[in-house]
């Protein structure tokens, strides 16, 4: 039993060490996918599986983690000086909370899914957006309202809790604007990305 525990711990450390560093240019989705071709393939898989456009997926990740596999909310301060607890359990590319991630894994994700794996993180975003579509009828291309539901929870979105957070709606608008920028960028490089993938240049 102890040997199995040590092996599992070692594998977790190994996987954590293998997470990709953030892309050099997070503001250009074409450059992101040229640097990490596997991310483009993963995002296309999510688009096919959950019908959530690639540019929407990537805009949410940009806002949530800036593509940092190990992103967490900053710690609060005790007596304004001492690092204390974190405000939530959000972690990884998608900043998924522990409970929501567990629900995703139980229903539609792999048992071995990891929040610091890009393919798993982006699939979670597709899954969540699909839940928002089914439960709150939010269009899967509507980055603004999807982000509000992502931040507040689908129930919170339906209760319009975001109206009590004056700072949140401008952030959602920023995600929507980022989505449109990424969409335009993808329009200029989709053919070259597809050509590179189809001809084995990656």
Secondary structure, 3 states (H helix, E strand, C coil): CHHHHHHHHHHHHHHHHCCCCCCCCCCCHHHHHHHCHHHHHHHHHHHHHHCCCHHHHHHHHHHHHCCCCCCECCEEEECCCEEEEECCCCECCCCECHHHHHHHHHHCCCCCCCCCCHHHHHHHHHHHHHHHHHHHCCCCCCHHHHHHHHHHCHHHHHCCHHHHCHHHHHHHHHHHHHHHHHHHHHHHHHHHHHHHHHCCCC
